[in-house]
Amino acid sequence: MALLRSKTEEDLVIWGGLYNLLARSFTSDTEELGRVMEQLPRVLELAKVANVWHILENLELALQDSSATEGYVKLFEMGNAPPYETSYTCKEHPYRNNFDEADISGFYKAFGMKVKGDLPDHLAAELEFMALLYLKQGYAALSGNNDSAEICREAREKFFVEHLSKWVDQFKAEVTRQAKKPLYPLLLELISSVINETSKQEVSS
């Protein structure tokens, strides 16, 4: 099994904050996006995520368009580019949808997370869950609760490998193909870059 390199407690909290910002960025609320954009540069710098500064610059330019988010409903709520894992991983085997959604829900339930008003395999939910696990691991380690920290680490790595890392590049490609405005393709490029950076940190056990 692939394992993520050990991180310090500070690293874990930083990466938890980064994944939380990415989860919040998936919205049609331009004010919320603006708040996220104010925080992202510093957090990305602290997380040592490279080669994303051109994406941030282009995102800032895209947000200056007052109609930047007008495609959100058509893209994500009307199904042109569904933001759900099983739409991509189960496309050829739709009978697996319920199984995979139940597996994701099982991860959430084990750590006290519930998704309200949407399906468990929504991108924002998966990003938020990664944030939760990073933060729980970091705080457990800071408290000297090594057993709890190890449980969080194992769950985070397993969830990342079996779920989040499997489909975001496919989703990015679909958003890029379907979008009329640059905002969401750029946003998915940023999210994909962070996920790929997470992948680079893996080593074989």
C-alpha positions in Angstrom: 0.0 0.0 0.0 1.2 3.5 -0.8 1.9 5.6 2.3 2.1 9.4 2.5 5.4 10.7 3.9 5.3 11.7 7.6 4.4 15.3 8.2 5.0 17.4 11.3 2.0 18.5 13.3 2.3 22.0 11.7 2.4 20.5 8.2 -0.8 18.5 9.0 -2.7 21.6 10.1 -1.5 23.6 7.1 -2.6 20.9 4.7 -5.9 20.6 6.6 -6.4 24.3 6.0 -5.5 24.0 2.4 -8.0 21.2 1.7 -10.6 23.2 3.6 -10.1 26.2 1.4 -10.4 24.0 -1.7 -13.7 22.6 -0.4 -15.0 26.2 0.2 -13.9 27.3 -3.3 -16.3 25.0 -5.0 -19.2 27.5 -5.0 -21.1 30.0 -7.1 -20.7 32.7 -4.4 -18.2 35.2 -5.7 -17.8 36.8 -2.3 -16.8 33.4 -0.7 -14.5 32.8 -3.6 -12.9 36.1 -3.0 -12.3 35.3 0.6 -10.8 32.0 -0.3 -8.5 33.6 -2.9 -7.2 36.1 -0.2 -6.0 33.1 1.9 -4.9 30.6 -0.7 -1.5 32.2 -1.7 -0.1 32.1 1.9 -1.4 28.6 2.6 -0.1 27.2 -0.7 3.3 28.8 0.1 3.3 27.2 3.6 2.3 23.8 2.1 5.1 24.2 -0.4 2.9 23.5 -3.4 4.8 24.7 -6.4 3.9 25.6 -10.0 0.4 27.0 -9.1 1.1 30.7 -9.1 0.1 31.2 -12.7 -3.2 29.4 -11.9 -3.8 31.8 -9.0 -3.1 34.9 -11.2 -5.5 33.6 -13.8 -8.2 32.9 -11.2 -7.9 36.4 -9.9 -8.4 37.7 -13.4 -11.4 35.4 -14.0 -13.1 36.6 -10.8 -13.0 40.2 -12.1 -15.7 39.1 -14.6 -19.1 39.8 -12.9 -20.6 36.8 -14.8 -17.7 34.4 -13.9 -19.9 32.0 -12.0 -23.0 32.1 -14.2 -22.2 28.6 -15.5 -22.3 26.9 -12.1 -25.8 25.6 -12.3 -25.6 24.3 -15.8 -22.2 22.7 -15.2 -22.7 21.1 -11.8 -26.4 21.1 -10.9 -27.9 20.2 -14.3 -25.3 17.5 -14.9 -23.2 18.8 -17.8 -20.1 18.1 -15.6 -21.4 16.3 -12.5 -19.1 16.9 -9.4 -19.6 13.3 -8.2 -16.9 10.6 -7.9 -19.2 7.8 -9.1 -20.2 9.7 -12.3 -16.6 9.0 -13.4 -15.4 5.9 -11.6 -18.6 3.9 -12.1 -19.4 5.1 -15.6 -18.8 1.6 -17.1 -20.1 -0.3 -14.1 -23.1 1.7 -12.7 -24.1 -1.2 -10.5 -21.1 -0.1 -8.3 -22.6 3.3 -7.5 -24.4 2.3 -4.3 -21.5 0.3 -3.1 -19.0 3.1 -3.6 -21.3 5.8 -2.1 -21.8 3.5 0.9 -18.0 3.1 1.3 -17.5 6.9 1.2 -20.3 7.3 3.7 -18.7 4.7 6.0 -15.5 6.8 6.0 -17.5 9.9 7.0 -19.5 8.2 9.7 -16.4 6.8 11.3 -15.1 10.3 11.9 -18.4 12.0 12.7 -18.9 13.8 9.4 -22.3 14.0 7.7 -23.1 15.4 4.3 -26.3 17.5 4.2 -28.3 18.2 1.1 -26.1 16.3 -1.3 -24.5 13.0 -2.1 -21.5 11.8 -0.2 -19.2 11.6 -3.3 -19.5 15.3 -4.1 -16.1 16.9 -4.7 -16.5 19.5 -1.9 -17.5 16.8 0.6 -14.4 14.7 -0.3 -12.1 17.7 0.0 -13.7 18.6 3.3 -13.2 15.1 4.6 -9.5 15.2 3.7 -9.2 18.5 5.6 -10.9 17.0 8.6 -8.5 14.0 8.7 -5.5 16.2 8.3 -6.6 18.4 11.2 -7.7 15.5 13.4 -4.3 13.8 12.9 -2.5 17.0 13.6 -4.4 17.8 16.8 -4.1 14.2 18.0 -0.4 14.3 17.4 -0.1 17.6 19.2 -2.0 16.1 22.2 0.3 13.1 22.3 -2.5 10.8 21.3 -0.4 8.7 18.9 -3.0 5.9 18.5 -5.7 8.4 17.3 -3.2 10.2 15.1 -2.3 6.8 13.4 -5.9 6.0 12.8 -6.5 9.3 11.1 -3.3 8.9 9.0 -4.3 5.5 7.8 -7.9 6.6 7.0 -6.6 9.7 5.1 -4.2 7.7 3.0 -6.8 5.0 2.3 -9.5 7.5 1.3 -7.1 9.5 -0.9 -5.9 6.4 -2.8 -9.3 4.7 -3.1 -11.4 7.7 -3.7 -10.3 11.3 -4.2 -7.2 10.7 -6.3 -9.1 8.4 -8.7 -11.4 10.8 -10.5 -10.5 14.5 -10.2 -8.4 14.7 -13.4 -11.4 13.2 -15.3 -13.7 15.7 -13.7 -11.3 18.5 -14.6 -11.2 17.4 -18.2 -15.0 17.4 -18.4 -15.3 20.8 -16.8 -12.8 22.2 -19.2 -14.7 20.7 -22.1 -18.1 22.0 -21.0 -17.4 25.4 -19.4 -18.0 28.6 -21.3 -16.1 30.8 -18.7 -12.5 30.1 -17.5 -13.2 30.3 -13.7 -14.2 26.7 -13.0 -11.6 25.1 -15.3 -9.0 27.1 -13.5 -10.3 26.1 -10.2 -10.2 22.5 -11.1 -6.7 22.9 -12.4 -5.7 24.2 -9.0 -7.5 21.4 -7.1 -5.9 18.9 -9.4 -2.5 20.4 -8.9 -2.9 20.1 -5.1 -4.1 16.5 -5.4 -1.2 15.6 -7.7 1.2 17.3 -5.2 -0.3 15.0 -2.5 0.4 12.0 -4.8 4.0 13.0 -5.2 4.5 12.8 -1.4 3.6 9.1 -1.5 6.3 6.4 -1.0 6.1 2.7 -1.0 6.0 1.0 2.3 
